[in-house]
Amino acid sequence: MAATPDGKGYWLAAADGGIFTFGDATYAGSEGGAQLSAPAVGLAATPDGKGYWLVFGSNQRPLAGKVVGIDPGHNGLNYTAPQIINQPVFNGQETNL
């Protein structure tokens, strides 16, 4: 899904490459009904906001069934707020410090 530049509409992509438009989003074609080599997994608006690019996935699924953790980095001043950072955190399965 991608929003139009003015935020008054959006495009929605289906796995088969079909595109649905809402609000002021302009329809610029789709791959719906075409034989795709991989499923459509997303969509991005073009820089000028007048169209979109479909994003295709892969038939290989190396992360299927895996849990992926994202580490956003480390703030060098975390030590200045131990009352905030020294709290238990739920990791999706259990609570850890």
Biotite code that builds the C-alpha atoms (Angstrom):
import biotite.structure as struc

atoms = struc.array([
    struc.Atom([0.000, 0.000, 0.000], chain_id="A", res_id=1, res_name="MET", atom_name="CA", element="C"),
    struc.Atom([1.247, 3.511, -0.778], chain_id="A", res_id=2, res_name="ALA", atom_name="CA", element="C"),
    struc.Atom([-0.323, 6.903, -0.138], chain_id="A", res_id=3, res_name="ALA", atom_name="CA", element="C"),
    struc.Atom([-0.644, 9.660, -2.724], chain_id="A", res_id=4, res_name="THR", atom_name="CA", element="C"),
    struc.Atom([1.583, 12.708, -2.100], chain_id="A", res_id=5, res_name="PRO", atom_name="CA", element="C"),
    struc.Atom([-1.316, 14.795, -0.788], chain_id="A", res_id=6, res_name="ASP", atom_name="CA", element="C"),
    struc.Atom([-2.497, 11.978, 1.508], chain_id="A", res_id=7, res_name="GLY", atom_name="CA", element="C"),
    struc.Atom([-5.992, 12.011, 0.018], chain_id="A", res_id=8, res_name="LYS", atom_name="CA", element="C"),
    struc.Atom([-5.784, 8.609, -1.607], chain_id="A", res_id=9, res_name="GLY", atom_name="CA", element="C"),
    struc.Atom([-3.812, 5.404, -1.810], chain_id="A", res_id=10, res_name="TYR", atom_name="CA", element="C"),
    struc.Atom([-2.975, 2.418, -3.957], chain_id="A", res_id=11, res_name="TRP", atom_name="CA", element="C"),
    struc.Atom([-3.346, -1.129, -2.681], chain_id="A", res_id=12, res_name="LEU", atom_name="CA", element="C"),
    struc.Atom([-1.571, -4.087, -4.304], chain_id="A", res_id=13, res_name="ALA", atom_name="CA", element="C"),
    struc.Atom([-2.865, -7.665, -4.220], chain_id="A", res_id=14, res_name="ALA", atom_name="CA", element="C"),
    struc.Atom([-0.554, -10.698, -4.253], chain_id="A", res_id=15, res_name="ALA", atom_name="CA", element="C"),
    struc.Atom([-1.499, -11.370, -7.884], chain_id="A", res_id=16, res_name="ASP", atom_name="CA", element="C"),
    struc.Atom([-0.291, -7.889, -8.915], chain_id="A", res_id=17, res_name="GLY", atom_name="CA", element="C"),
    struc.Atom([-3.757, -6.354, -9.122], chain_id="A", res_id=18, res_name="GLY", atom_name="CA", element="C"),
    struc.Atom([-3.956, -2.684, -8.123], chain_id="A", res_id=19, res_name="ILE", atom_name="CA", element="C"),
    struc.Atom([-6.855, -1.027, -6.335], chain_id="A", res_id=20, res_name="PHE", atom_name="CA", element="C"),
    struc.Atom([-7.119, 2.758, -6.117], chain_id="A", res_id=21, res_name="THR", atom_name="CA", element="C"),
    struc.Atom([-8.876, 4.821, -3.470], chain_id="A", res_id=22, res_name="PHE", atom_name="CA", element="C"),
    struc.Atom([-9.461, 8.560, -3.110], chain_id="A", res_id=23, res_name="GLY", atom_name="CA", element="C"),
    struc.Atom([-7.475, 10.649, -5.578], chain_id="A", res_id=24, res_name="ASP", atom_name="CA", element="C"),
    struc.Atom([-5.018, 7.844, -6.478], chain_id="A", res_id=25, res_name="ALA", atom_name="CA", element="C"),
    struc.Atom([-4.727, 7.486, -10.256], chain_id="A", res_id=26, res_name="THR", atom_name="CA", element="C"),
    struc.Atom([-4.922, 4.025, -11.825], chain_id="A", res_id=27, res_name="TYR", atom_name="CA", element="C"),
    struc.Atom([-1.877, 3.333, -14.030], chain_id="A", res_id=28, res_name="ALA", atom_name="CA", element="C"),
    struc.Atom([-2.372, -0.356, -14.820], chain_id="A", res_id=29, res_name="GLY", atom_name="CA", element="C"),
    struc.Atom([-1.661, -3.593, -13.005], chain_id="A", res_id=30, res_name="SER", atom_name="CA", element="C"),
    struc.Atom([-0.380, -7.121, -13.370], chain_id="A", res_id=31, res_name="GLU", atom_name="CA", element="C"),
    struc.Atom([-3.638, -8.699, -12.158], chain_id="A", res_id=32, res_name="GLY", atom_name="CA", element="C"),
    struc.Atom([-4.310, -11.904, -14.054], chain_id="A", res_id=33, res_name="GLY", atom_name="CA", element="C"),
    struc.Atom([-0.759, -12.099, -15.450], chain_id="A", res_id=34, res_name="ALA", atom_name="CA", element="C"),
    struc.Atom([1.460, -15.111, -14.822], chain_id="A", res_id=35, res_name="GLN", atom_name="CA", element="C"),
    struc.Atom([3.925, -13.832, -12.216], chain_id="A", res_id=36, res_name="LEU", atom_name="CA", element="C"),
    struc.Atom([7.217, -15.477, -11.272], chain_id="A", res_id=37, res_name="SER", atom_name="CA", element="C"),
    struc.Atom([6.762, -14.350, -7.647], chain_id="A", res_id=38, res_name="ALA", atom_name="CA", element="C"),
    struc.Atom([3.980, -12.750, -5.594], chain_id="A", res_id=39, res_name="PRO", atom_name="CA", element="C"),
    struc.Atom([3.599, -8.974, -5.354], chain_id="A", res_id=40, res_name="ALA", atom_name="CA", element="C"),
    struc.Atom([4.546, -8.059, -1.782], chain_id="A", res_id=41, res_name="VAL", atom_name="CA", element="C"),
    struc.Atom([4.300, -4.294, -1.864], chain_id="A", res_id=42, res_name="GLY", atom_name="CA", element="C"),
    struc.Atom([4.070, -1.127, -3.828], chain_id="A", res_id=43, res_name="LEU", atom_name="CA", element="C"),
    struc.Atom([5.879, 2.222, -3.851], chain_id="A", res_id=44, res_name="ALA", atom_name="CA", element="C"),
    struc.Atom([4.701, 5.535, -5.241], chain_id="A", res_id=45, res_name="ALA", atom_name="CA", element="C"),
    struc.Atom([6.885, 7.068, -7.946], chain_id="A", res_id=46, res_name="THR", atom_name="CA", element="C"),
    struc.Atom([8.758, 10.235, -6.907], chain_id="A", res_id=47, res_name="PRO", atom_name="CA", element="C"),
    struc.Atom([6.346, 12.440, -8.859], chain_id="A", res_id=48, res_name="ASP", atom_name="CA", element="C"),
    struc.Atom([3.353, 10.730, -7.204], chain_id="A", res_id=49, res_name="GLY", atom_name="CA", element="C"),
    struc.Atom([1.652, 10.033, -10.530], chain_id="A", res_id=50, res_name="LYS", atom_name="CA", element="C"),
    struc.Atom([2.181, 6.288, -10.540], chain_id="A", res_id=51, res_name="GLY", atom_name="CA", element="C"),
    struc.Atom([3.584, 3.331, -8.663], chain_id="A", res_id=52, res_name="TYR", atom_name="CA", element="C"),
    struc.Atom([6.022, 0.484, -8.788], chain_id="A", res_id=53, res_name="TRP", atom_name="CA", element="C"),
    struc.Atom([5.062, -3.034, -7.773], chain_id="A", res_id=54, res_name="LEU", atom_name="CA", element="C"),
    struc.Atom([7.489, -4.853, -5.496], chain_id="A", res_id=55, res_name="VAL", atom_name="CA", element="C"),
    struc.Atom([7.793, -8.575, -6.082], chain_id="A", res_id=56, res_name="PHE", atom_name="CA", element="C"),
    struc.Atom([8.949, -11.116, -3.540], chain_id="A", res_id=57, res_name="GLY", atom_name="CA", element="C"),
    struc.Atom([10.735, -14.365, -3.987], chain_id="A", res_id=58, res_name="SER", atom_name="CA", element="C"),
    struc.Atom([9.450, -17.906, -4.211], chain_id="A", res_id=59, res_name="ASN", atom_name="CA", element="C"),
    struc.Atom([12.251, -18.805, -1.821], chain_id="A", res_id=60, res_name="GLN", atom_name="CA", element="C"),
    struc.Atom([11.282, -18.188, 1.785], chain_id="A", res_id=61, res_name="ARG", atom_name="CA", element="C"),
    struc.Atom([14.454, -18.566, 3.866], chain_id="A", res_id=62, res_name="PRO", atom_name="CA", element="C"),
    struc.Atom([12.894, -16.819, 6.889], chain_id="A", res_id=63, res_name="LEU", atom_name="CA", element="C"),
    struc.Atom([9.565, -18.671, 6.892], chain_id="A", res_id=64, res_name="ALA", atom_name="CA", element="C"),
    struc.Atom([8.805, -19.776, 10.449], chain_id="A", res_id=65, res_name="GLY", atom_name="CA", element="C"),
    struc.Atom([11.660, -17.718, 11.917], chain_id="A", res_id=66, res_name="LYS", atom_name="CA", element="C"),
    struc.Atom([11.470, -14.806, 14.366], chain_id="A", res_id=67, res_name="VAL", atom_name="CA", element="C"),
    struc.Atom([13.496, -11.786, 13.289], chain_id="A", res_id=68, res_name="VAL", atom_name="CA", element="C"),
    struc.Atom([14.603, -9.181, 15.831], chain_id="A", res_id=69, res_name="GLY", atom_name="CA", element="C"),
    struc.Atom([15.409, -5.642, 14.725], chain_id="A", res_id=70, res_name="ILE", atom_name="CA", element="C"),
    struc.Atom([17.987, -3.748, 16.778], chain_id="A", res_id=71, res_name="ASP", atom_name="CA", element="C"),
    struc.Atom([17.495, -0.019, 16.125], chain_id="A", res_id=72, res_name="PRO", atom_name="CA", element="C"),
    struc.Atom([20.955, 0.853, 17.374], chain_id="A", res_id=73, res_name="GLY", atom_name="CA", element="C"),
    struc.Atom([22.375, 2.203, 20.572], chain_id="A", res_id=74, res_name="HIS", atom_name="CA", element="C"),
    struc.Atom([22.072, 5.657, 22.052], chain_id="A", res_id=75, res_name="ASN", atom_name="CA", element="C"),
    struc.Atom([25.348, 6.667, 23.687], chain_id="A", res_id=76, res_name="GLY", atom_name="CA", element="C"),
    struc.Atom([23.500, 8.569, 26.425], chain_id="A", res_id=77, res_name="LEU", atom_name="CA", element="C"),
    struc.Atom([21.268, 5.712, 27.605], chain_id="A", res_id=78, res_name="ASN", atom_name="CA", element="C"),
    struc.Atom([23.158, 5.559, 30.901], chain_id="A", res_id=79, res_name="TYR", atom_name="CA", element="C"),
    struc.Atom([21.695, 8.961, 31.831], chain_id="A", res_id=80, res_name="THR", atom_name="CA", element="C"),
    struc.Atom([18.171, 7.513, 32.165], chain_id="A", res_id=81, res_name="ALA", atom_name="CA", element="C"),
    struc.Atom([18.427, 4.173, 34.039], chain_id="A", res_id=82, res_name="PRO", atom_name="CA", element="C"),
    struc.Atom([14.856, 4.559, 35.329], chain_id="A", res_id=83, res_name="GLN", atom_name="CA", element="C"),
    struc.Atom([13.708, 4.166, 31.712], chain_id="A", res_id=84, res_name="ILE", atom_name="CA", element="C"),
    struc.Atom([16.209, 1.744, 30.202], chain_id="A", res_id=85, res_name="ILE", atom_name="CA", element="C"),
    struc.Atom([16.462, -0.685, 33.137], chain_id="A", res_id=86, res_name="ASN", atom_name="CA", element="C"),
    struc.Atom([12.952, -2.023, 32.585], chain_id="A", res_id=87, res_name="GLN", atom_name="CA", element="C"),
    struc.Atom([11.830, -5.534, 31.635], chain_id="A", res_id=88, res_name="PRO", atom_name="CA", element="C"),
    struc.Atom([11.103, -5.876, 27.915], chain_id="A", res_id=89, res_name="VAL", atom_name="CA", element="C"),
    struc.Atom([8.717, -8.388, 26.302], chain_id="A", res_id=90, res_name="PHE", atom_name="CA", element="C"),
    struc.Atom([10.532, -10.032, 23.359], chain_id="A", res_id=91, res_name="ASN", atom_name="CA", element="C"),
    struc.Atom([7.484, -11.747, 21.894], chain_id="A", res_id=92, res_name="GLY", atom_name="CA", element="C"),
    struc.Atom([7.859, -14.884, 23.996], chain_id="A", res_id=93, res_name="GLN", atom_name="CA", element="C"),
    struc.Atom([8.998, -13.817, 27.445], chain_id="A", res_id=94, res_name="GLU", atom_name="CA", element="C"),
    struc.Atom([9.926, -10.771, 29.474], chain_id="A", res_id=95, res_name="THR", atom_name="CA", element="C"),
    struc.Atom([13.662, -10.106, 29.808], chain_id="A", res_id=96, res_name="ASN", atom_name="CA", element="C"),
    struc.Atom([15.771, -7.359, 31.286], chain_id="A", res_id=97, res_name="LEU", atom_name="CA", element="C"),
])
